[in-house]
Amino acid sequence: MSRLIDLSALTSFLDQYLIIQYYFIAFLIFFQKKNQEANFCSKSFLKDIQLN
C-alpha cells in the first residue's frame, strides 16, 4: 500500500516537473521572439536615422 502511495506521489511530481519544463521552454521561445523583434526594431530605427 505504501508503495502505491509512493508511486502516485512520484508520478504527480513528474507531472509537475514536465509542466514546469514546458512553461520554461515556452517562455524561452517567447523571450527569443521578443528579442528578435527588438533587434529588428532597433535595426530599422538605425536605418531611419541614417537615411535622415
mmCIF file of the N, C-alpha and C atoms, coordinates in Angstrom:
data_MODEL
# 
_entry.id   MODEL 
# 
loop_
_atom_site.group_PDB 
_atom_site.id 
_atom_site.type_symbol 
_atom_site.label_atom_id 
_atom_site.label_alt_id 
_atom_site.label_comp_id 
_atom_site.label_asym_id 
_atom_site.label_entity_id 
_atom_site.label_seq_id 
_atom_site.pdbx_PDB_ins_code 
_atom_site.Cartn_x 
_atom_site.Cartn_y 
_atom_site.Cartn_z 
_atom_site.occupancy 
_atom_site.B_iso_or_equiv 
_atom_site.pdbx_formal_charge 
_atom_site.auth_seq_id 
_atom_site.auth_comp_id 
_atom_site.auth_asym_id 
_atom_site.auth_atom_id 
_atom_site.pdbx_PDB_model_num 
ATOM 1   N N  . MET A 1 1  ? 0.830  -1.211 0.000   1.00 0.00 ? 1  MET A N  1 
ATOM 2   C CA . MET A 1 1  ? 0.000  0.000  0.000   1.00 0.00 ? 1  MET A CA 1 
ATOM 3   C C  . MET A 1 1  ? 0.866  1.263  0.000   1.00 0.00 ? 1  MET A C  1 
ATOM 4   N N  . SER A 1 2  ? 1.884  1.231  0.830   1.00 0.00 ? 2  SER A N  1 
ATOM 5   C CA . SER A 1 2  ? 2.754  2.409  0.897   1.00 0.00 ? 2  SER A CA 1 
ATOM 6   C C  . SER A 1 2  ? 3.488  2.610  -0.426  1.00 0.00 ? 2  SER A C  1 
ATOM 7   N N  . ARG A 1 3  ? 3.754  1.492  -1.100  1.00 0.00 ? 3  ARG A N  1 
ATOM 8   C CA . ARG A 1 3  ? 4.444  1.593  -2.384  1.00 0.00 ? 3  ARG A CA 1 
ATOM 9   C C  . ARG A 1 3  ? 3.546  2.275  -3.420  1.00 0.00 ? 3  ARG A C  1 
ATOM 10  N N  . LEU A 1 4  ? 2.242  1.992  -3.381  1.00 0.00 ? 4  LEU A N  1 
ATOM 11  C CA . LEU A 1 4  ? 1.310  2.646  -4.296  1.00 0.00 ? 4  LEU A CA 1 
ATOM 12  C C  . LEU A 1 4  ? 1.299  4.152  -4.064  1.00 0.00 ? 4  LEU A C  1 
ATOM 13  N N  . ILE A 1 5  ? 1.299  4.544  -2.798  1.00 0.00 ? 5  ILE A N  1 
ATOM 14  C CA . ILE A 1 5  ? 1.283  5.973  -2.478  1.00 0.00 ? 5  ILE A CA 1 
ATOM 15  C C  . ILE A 1 5  ? 2.563  6.632  -3.000  1.00 0.00 ? 5  ILE A C  1 
ATOM 16  N N  . ASP A 1 6  ? 3.699  5.966  -2.807  1.00 0.00 ? 6  ASP A N  1 
ATOM 17  C CA . ASP A 1 6  ? 4.971  6.497  -3.296  1.00 0.00 ? 6  ASP A CA 1 
ATOM 18  C C  . ASP A 1 6  ? 4.930  6.681  -4.813  1.00 0.00 ? 6  ASP A C  1 
ATOM 19  N N  . LEU A 1 7  ? 4.349  5.687  -5.486  1.00 0.00 ? 7  LEU A N  1 
ATOM 20  C CA . LEU A 1 7  ? 4.282  5.740  -6.940  1.00 0.00 ? 7  LEU A CA 1 
ATOM 21  C C  . LEU A 1 7  ? 3.422  6.914  -7.410  1.00 0.00 ? 7  LEU A C  1 
ATOM 22  N N  . SER A 1 8  ? 2.278  7.103  -6.768  1.00 0.00 ? 8  SER A N  1 
ATOM 23  C CA . SER A 1 8  ? 1.409  8.208  -7.178  1.00 0.00 ? 8  SER A CA 1 
ATOM 24  C C  . SER A 1 8  ? 2.064  9.554  -6.867  1.00 0.00 ? 8  SER A C  1 
ATOM 25  N N  . ALA A 1 9  ? 2.771  9.626  -5.742  1.00 0.00 ? 9  ALA A N  1 
ATOM 26  C CA . ALA A 1 9  ? 3.485  10.863 -5.413  1.00 0.00 ? 9  ALA A CA 1 
ATOM 27  C C  . ALA A 1 9  ? 4.561  11.143 -6.453  1.00 0.00 ? 9  ALA A C  1 
ATOM 28  N N  . LEU A 1 10 ? 5.245  10.087 -6.878  1.00 0.00 ? 10 LEU A N  1 
ATOM 29  C CA . LEU A 1 10 ? 6.300  10.245 -7.884  1.00 0.00 ? 10 LEU A CA 1 
ATOM 30  C C  . LEU A 1 10 ? 5.725  10.706 -9.224  1.00 0.00 ? 10 LEU A C  1 
ATOM 31  N N  . THR A 1 11 ? 4.607  10.100 -9.633  1.00 0.00 ? 11 THR A N  1 
ATOM 32  C CA . THR A 1 11 ? 4.023  10.488 -10.924 1.00 0.00 ? 11 THR A CA 1 
ATOM 33  C C  . THR A 1 11 ? 3.514  11.916 -10.879 1.00 0.00 ? 11 THR A C  1 
ATOM 34  N N  . SER A 1 12 ? 2.926  12.334 -9.748  1.00 0.00 ? 12 SER A N  1 
ATOM 35  C CA . SER A 1 12 ? 2.446  13.713 -9.660  1.00 0.00 ? 12 SER A CA 1 
ATOM 36  C C  . SER A 1 12 ? 3.632  14.679 -9.681  1.00 0.00 ? 12 SER A C  1 
ATOM 37  N N  . PHE A 1 13 ? 4.734  14.281 -9.042  1.00 0.00 ? 13 PHE A N  1 
ATOM 38  C CA . PHE A 1 13 ? 5.935  15.115 -9.072  1.00 0.00 ? 13 PHE A CA 1 
ATOM 39  C C  . PHE A 1 13 ? 6.470  15.229 -10.493 1.00 0.00 ? 13 PHE A C  1 
ATOM 40  N N  . LEU A 1 14 ? 6.489  14.112 -11.220 1.00 0.00 ? 14 LEU A N  1 
ATOM 41  C CA . LEU A 1 14 ? 6.963  14.137 -12.597 1.00 0.00 ? 14 LEU A CA 1 
ATOM 42  C C  . LEU A 1 14 ? 6.059  14.992 -13.471 1.00 0.00 ? 14 LEU A C  1 
ATOM 43  N N  . ASP A 1 15 ? 4.738  14.898 -13.246 1.00 0.00 ? 15 ASP A N  1 
ATOM 44  C CA . ASP A 1 15 ? 3.800  15.738 -13.999 1.00 0.00 ? 15 ASP A CA 1 
ATOM 45  C C  . ASP A 1 15 ? 4.092  17.207 -13.764 1.00 0.00 ? 15 ASP A C  1 
ATOM 46  N N  . GLN A 1 16 ? 4.288  17.571 -12.490 1.00 0.00 ? 16 GLN A N  1 
ATOM 47  C CA . GLN A 1 16 ? 4.584  18.975 -12.174 1.00 0.00 ? 16 GLN A CA 1 
ATOM 48  C C  . GLN A 1 16 ? 5.894  19.401 -12.827 1.00 0.00 ? 16 GLN A C  1 
ATOM 49  N N  . TYR A 1 17 ? 6.907  18.521 -12.794 1.00 0.00 ? 17 TYR A N  1 
ATOM 50  C CA . TYR A 1 17 ? 8.204  18.827 -13.387 1.00 0.00 ? 17 TYR A CA 1 
ATOM 51  C C  . TYR A 1 17 ? 8.067  19.045 -14.893 1.00 0.00 ? 17 TYR A C  1 
ATOM 52  N N  . LEU A 1 18 ? 7.282  18.189 -15.558 1.00 0.00 ? 18 LEU A N  1 
ATOM 53  C CA . LEU A 1 18 ? 7.095  18.332 -17.003 1.00 0.00 ? 18 LEU A CA 1 
ATOM 54  C C  . LEU A 1 18 ? 6.361  19.626 -17.331 1.00 0.00 ? 18 LEU A C  1 
ATOM 55  N N  . ILE A 1 19 ? 5.363  19.972 -16.504 1.00 0.00 ? 19 ILE A N  1 
ATOM 56  C CA . ILE A 1 19 ? 4.624  21.212 -16.737 1.00 0.00 ? 19 ILE A CA 1 
ATOM 57  C C  . ILE A 1 19 ? 5.556  22.409 -16.583 1.00 0.00 ? 19 ILE A C  1 
ATOM 58  N N  . ILE A 1 20 ? 6.386  22.374 -15.535 1.00 0.00 ? 20 ILE A N  1 
ATOM 59  C CA . ILE A 1 20 ? 7.335  23.486 -15.320 1.00 0.00 ? 20 ILE A CA 1 
ATOM 60  C C  . ILE A 1 20 ? 8.305  23.578 -16.489 1.00 0.00 ? 20 ILE A C  1 
ATOM 61  N N  . GLN A 1 21 ? 8.789  22.427 -16.946 1.00 0.00 ? 21 GLN A N  1 
ATOM 62  C CA . GLN A 1 21 ? 9.722  22.395 -18.073 1.00 0.00 ? 21 GLN A CA 1 
ATOM 63  C C  . GLN A 1 21 ? 9.056  22.967 -19.331 1.00 0.00 ? 21 GLN A C  1 
ATOM 64  N N  . TYR A 1 22 ? 7.789  22.596 -19.537 1.00 0.00 ? 22 TYR A N  1 
ATOM 65  C CA . TYR A 1 22 ? 7.054  23.071 -20.710 1.00 0.00 ? 22 TYR A CA 1 
ATOM 66  C C  . TYR A 1 22 ? 6.903  24.583 -20.662 1.00 0.00 ? 22 TYR A C  1 
ATOM 67  N N  . TYR A 1 23 ? 6.525  25.110 -19.493 1.00 0.00 ? 23 TYR A N  1 
ATOM 68  C CA . TYR A 1 23 ? 6.393  26.562 -19.367 1.00 0.00 ? 23 TYR A CA 1 
ATOM 69  C C  . TYR A 1 23 ? 7.730  27.254 -19.558 1.00 0.00 ? 23 TYR A C  1 
ATOM 70  N N  . PHE A 1 24 ? 8.792  26.656 -19.059 1.00 0.00 ? 24 PHE A N  1 
ATOM 71  C CA . PHE A 1 24 ? 10.123 27.246 -19.192 1.00 0.00 ? 24 PHE A CA 1 
ATOM 72  C C  . PHE A 1 24 ? 10.531 27.328 -20.657 1.00 0.00 ? 24 PHE A C  1 
ATOM 73  N N  . ILE A 1 25 ? 10.283 26.242 -21.415 1.00 0.00 ? 25 ILE A N  1 
ATOM 74  C CA . ILE A 1 25 ? 10.620 26.230 -22.843 1.00 0.00 ? 25 ILE A CA 1 
ATOM 75  C C  . ILE A 1 25 ? 9.770  27.254 -23.592 1.00 0.00 ? 25 ILE A C  1 
ATOM 76  N N  . ALA A 1 26 ? 8.464  27.298 -23.267 1.00 0.00 ? 26 ALA A N  1 
ATOM 77  C CA . ALA A 1 26 ? 7.584  28.270 -23.919 1.00 0.00 ? 26 ALA A CA 1 
ATOM 78  C C  . ALA A 1 26 ? 8.050  29.688 -23.616 1.00 0.00 ? 26 ALA A C  1 
ATOM 79  N N  . PHE A 1 27 ? 8.482  29.936 -22.374 1.00 0.00 ? 27 PHE A N  1 
ATOM 80  C CA . PHE A 1 27 ? 8.977  31.262 -22.001 1.00 0.00 ? 27 PHE A CA 1 
ATOM 81  C C  . PHE A 1 27 ? 10.243 31.597 -22.775 1.00 0.00 ? 27 PHE A C  1 
ATOM 82  N N  . LEU A 1 28 ? 11.144 30.625 -22.922 1.00 0.00 ? 28 LEU A N  1 
ATOM 83  C CA . LEU A 1 28 ? 12.371 30.866 -23.668 1.00 0.00 ? 28 LEU A CA 1 
ATOM 84  C C  . LEU A 1 28 ? 12.079 31.218 -25.121 1.00 0.00 ? 28 LEU A C  1 
ATOM 85  N N  . ILE A 1 29 ? 11.157 30.468 -25.740 1.00 0.00 ? 29 ILE A N  1 
ATOM 86  C CA . ILE A 1 29 ? 10.803 30.734 -27.131 1.00 0.00 ? 29 ILE A CA 1 
ATOM 87  C C  . ILE A 1 29 ? 10.188 32.124 -27.252 1.00 0.00 ? 29 ILE A C  1 
ATOM 88  N N  . PHE A 1 30 ? 9.284  32.447 -26.330 1.00 0.00 ? 30 PHE A N  1 
ATOM 89  C CA . PHE A 1 30 ? 8.645  33.762 -26.332 1.00 0.00 ? 30 PHE A CA 1 
ATOM 90  C C  . PHE A 1 30 ? 9.689  34.861 -26.163 1.00 0.00 ? 30 PHE A C  1 
ATOM 91  N N  . PHE A 1 31 ? 10.637 34.649 -25.247 1.00 0.00 ? 31 PHE A N  1 
ATOM 92  C CA . PHE A 1 31 ? 11.661 35.657 -24.989 1.00 0.00 ? 31 PHE A CA 1 
ATOM 93  C C  . PHE A 1 31 ? 12.552 35.847 -26.208 1.00 0.00 ? 31 PHE A C  1 
ATOM 94  N N  . GLN A 1 32 ? 12.910 34.740 -26.880 1.00 0.00 ? 32 GLN A N  1 
ATOM 95  C CA . GLN A 1 32 ? 13.751 34.843 -28.074 1.00 0.00 ? 32 GLN A CA 1 
ATOM 96  C C  . GLN A 1 32 ? 13.019 35.607 -29.179 1.00 0.00 ? 32 GLN A C  1 
ATOM 97  N N  . LYS A 1 33 ? 11.712 35.340 -29.344 1.00 0.00 ? 33 LYS A N  1 
ATOM 98  C CA . LYS A 1 33 ? 10.944 36.052 -30.366 1.00 0.00 ? 33 LYS A CA 1 
ATOM 99  C C  . LYS A 1 33 ? 10.890 37.535 -30.046 1.00 0.00 ? 33 LYS A C  1 
ATOM 100 N N  . LYS A 1 34 ? 10.649 37.874 -28.773 1.00 0.00 ? 34 LYS A N  1 
ATOM 101 C CA . LYS A 1 34 ? 10.621 39.273 -28.355 1.00 0.00 ? 34 LYS A CA 1 
ATOM 102 C C  . LYS A 1 34 ? 11.974 39.918 -28.612 1.00 0.00 ? 34 LYS A C  1 
ATOM 103 N N  . ASN A 1 35 ? 13.035 39.186 -28.330 1.00 0.00 ? 35 ASN A N  1 
ATOM 104 C CA . ASN A 1 35 ? 14.383 39.699 -28.519 1.00 0.00 ? 35 ASN A CA 1 
ATOM 105 C C  . ASN A 1 35 ? 14.642 39.967 -30.003 1.00 0.00 ? 35 ASN A C  1 
ATOM 106 N N  . GLN A 1 36 ? 14.202 39.050 -30.873 1.00 0.00 ? 36 GLN A N  1 
ATOM 107 C CA . GLN A 1 36 ? 14.376 39.238 -32.308 1.00 0.00 ? 36 GLN A CA 1 
ATOM 108 C C  . GLN A 1 36 ? 13.586 40.453 -32.788 1.00 0.00 ? 36 GLN A C  1 
ATOM 109 N N  . GLU A 1 37 ? 12.357 40.614 -32.279 1.00 0.00 ? 37 GLU A N  1 
ATOM 110 C CA . GLU A 1 37 ? 11.552 41.779 -32.657 1.00 0.00 ? 37 GLU A CA 1 
ATOM 111 C C  . GLU A 1 37 ? 12.255 43.064 -32.222 1.00 0.00 ? 37 GLU A C  1 
ATOM 112 N N  . ALA A 1 38 ? 12.814 43.057 -31.012 1.00 0.00 ? 38 ALA A N  1 
ATOM 113 C CA . ALA A 1 38 ? 13.508 44.244 -30.508 1.00 0.00 ? 38 ALA A CA 1 
ATOM 114 C C  . ALA A 1 38 ? 14.725 44.553 -31.368 1.00 0.00 ? 38 ALA A C  1 
ATOM 115 N N  . ASN A 1 39 ? 15.483 43.514 -31.746 1.00 0.00 ? 39 ASN A N  1 
ATOM 116 C CA . ASN A 1 39 ? 16.645 43.718 -32.612 1.00 0.00 ? 39 ASN A CA 1 
ATOM 117 C C  . ASN A 1 39 ? 16.211 44.269 -33.960 1.00 0.00 ? 39 ASN A C  1 
ATOM 118 N N  . PHE A 1 40 ? 15.131 43.719 -34.508 1.00 0.00 ? 40 PHE A N  1 
ATOM 119 C CA . PHE A 1 40 ? 14.631 44.179 -35.799 1.00 0.00 ? 40 PHE A CA 1 
ATOM 120 C C  . PHE A 1 40 ? 14.207 45.639 -35.712 1.00 0.00 ? 40 PHE A C  1 
ATOM 121 N N  . CYS A 1 41 ? 13.498 45.997 -34.640 1.00 0.00 ? 41 CYS A N  1 
ATOM 122 C CA . CYS A 1 41 ? 13.037 47.380 -34.474 1.00 0.00 ? 41 CYS A CA 1 
ATOM 123 C C  . CYS A 1 41 ? 14.231 48.324 -34.348 1.00 0.00 ? 41 CYS A C  1 
ATOM 124 N N  . SER A 1 42 ? 15.231 47.934 -33.564 1.00 0.00 ? 42 SER A N  1 
ATOM 125 C CA . SER A 1 42 ? 16.382 48.819 -33.388 1.00 0.00 ? 42 SER A CA 1 
ATOM 126 C C  . SER A 1 42 ? 17.156 48.955 -34.696 1.00 0.00 ? 42 SER A C  1 
ATOM 127 N N  . LYS A 1 43 ? 17.233 47.889 -35.485 1.00 0.00 ? 43 LYS A N  1 
ATOM 128 C CA . LYS A 1 43 ? 17.944 47.972 -36.773 1.00 0.00 ? 43 LYS A CA 1 
ATOM 129 C C  . LYS A 1 43 ? 17.201 48.897 -37.730 1.00 0.00 ? 43 LYS A C  1 
ATOM 130 N N  . SER A 1 44 ? 15.867 48.755 -37.817 1.00 0.00 ? 44 SER A N  1 
ATOM 131 C CA . SER A 1 44 ? 15.114 49.628 -38.716 1.00 0.00 ? 44 SER A CA 1 
ATOM 132 C C  . SER A 1 44 ? 15.168 51.066 -38.213 1.00 0.00 ? 44 SER A C  1 
ATOM 133 N N  . PHE A 1 45 ? 15.196 51.223 -36.890 1.00 0.00 ? 45 PHE A N  1 
ATOM 134 C CA . PHE A 1 45 ? 15.302 52.567 -36.313 1.00 0.00 ? 45 PHE A CA 1 
ATOM 135 C C  . PHE A 1 45 ? 16.642 53.196 -36.692 1.00 0.00 ? 45 PHE A C  1 
ATOM 136 N N  . LEU A 1 46 ? 17.712 52.407 -36.624 1.00 0.00 ? 46 LEU A N  1 
ATOM 137 C CA . LEU A 1 46 ? 19.031 52.911 -37.014 1.00 0.00 ? 46 LEU A CA 1 
ATOM 138 C C  . LEU A 1 46 ? 19.060 53.262 -38.505 1.00 0.00 ? 46 LEU A C  1 
ATOM 139 N N  . LYS A 1 47 ? 18.402 52.449 -39.339 1.00 0.00 ? 47 LYS A N  1 
ATOM 140 C CA . LYS A 1 47 ? 18.345 52.750 -40.767 1.00 0.00 ? 47 LYS A CA 1 
ATOM 141 C C  . LYS A 1 47 ? 17.624 54.071 -41.010 1.00 0.00 ? 47 LYS A C  1 
ATOM 142 N N  . ASP A 1 48 ? 16.523 54.302 -40.268 1.00 0.00 ? 48 ASP A N  1 
ATOM 143 C CA . ASP A 1 48 ? 15.791 55.561 -40.410 1.00 0.00 ? 48 ASP A CA 1 
ATOM 144 C C  . ASP A 1 48 ? 16.681 56.744 -40.059 1.00 0.00 ? 48 ASP A C  1 
ATOM 145 N N  . ILE A 1 49 ? 17.470 56.597 -39.004 1.00 0.00 ? 49 ILE A N  1 
ATOM 146 C CA . ILE A 1 49 ? 18.365 57.692 -38.604 1.00 0.00 ? 49 ILE A CA 1 
ATOM 147 C C  . ILE A 1 49 ? 19.406 57.936 -39.691 1.00 0.00 ? 49 ILE A C  1 
ATOM 148 N N  . GLN A 1 50 ? 19.972 56.859 -40.253 1.00 0.00 ? 50 GLN A N  1 
ATOM 149 C CA . GLN A 1 50 ? 20.994 57.005 -41.278 1.00 0.00 ? 50 GLN A CA 1 
ATOM 150 C C  . GLN A 1 50 ? 20.413 57.634 -42.547 1.00 0.00 ? 50 GLN A C  1 
ATOM 151 N N  . LEU A 1 51 ? 19.169 57.292 -42.876 1.00 0.00 ? 51 LEU A N  1 
ATOM 152 C CA . LEU A 1 51 ? 18.550 57.875 -44.062 1.00 0.00 ? 51 LEU A CA 1 
ATOM 153 C C  . LEU A 1 51 ? 18.324 59.367 -43.881 1.00 0.00 ? 51 LEU A C  1 
ATOM 154 N N  . ASN A 1 52 ? 17.943 59.778 -42.681 1.00 0.00 ? 52 ASN A N  1 
ATOM 155 C CA . ASN A 1 52 ? 17.721 61.207 -42.410 1.00 0.00 ? 52 ASN A CA 1 
ATOM 156 C C  . ASN A 1 52 ? 19.039 61.854 -42.044 1.00 0.00 ? 52 ASN A C  1 
# 
